[in-house]
């Protein structure tokens, strides 16, 4: 599948003063992906100079219409974005997005020609209850489109996001193996080709271990993606 894909997610962080971080990422490598806030996407595309793929953190399920404050997938593509993240746990929680909502957004992203990162992951209560496979399996079944062309899955245990806690390498490998099996069962050879990212407190000092597990094709990185130094250190550790 090739080497690890490292995707940064700035969430609701970043003003114009942060654009030099993107330029520094682009100066160092040409294989990183970064999702800045909507407000910076146009300027980020310019700062990246084609060397960092810029994407959105969300999109609306419709291409256009009367949805005040929302941003569509064609609007992202129009700005030069190459991908969109859908179904992040913060949107599933804060915005009450359902699997059906996430699937509709994924379809909108595909229709706009974007690569689509579909996020799944269990809460701590769900893990403690032994429901990881039931939860993640349900999210995969409900959130993925019927054609996985251009789709990437991100496994992000909710309790590991922004907490400094991570699953053990064996736990990561177990869930990624489960996701792979579900993908192959549903999509056959195409499911074998879907990249599966791990996300949740990935840092320069744990990236090599987490990304070295079977079926881990890269990382979705939040807090540690805010500076070029940190994201570049993760990318270097992942090689
Ligand atoms: P974190 O966020 O790296 O800050 O834990 C990960 C994510 O939400 O994608």
Boltz pocket constraint, residues with backbone or C-beta under 6 A from the ligand:
constraints:
  - pocket:
      binder: B
      contacts: [[A, 9], [A, 156], [A, 160], [A, 161], [A, 162], [A, 163], [A, 164], [A, 199], [A, 200], [A, 201], [A, 202], [A, 220], [A, 221], [A, 222], [A, 223], [A, 224]]
      max_distance: 6.0
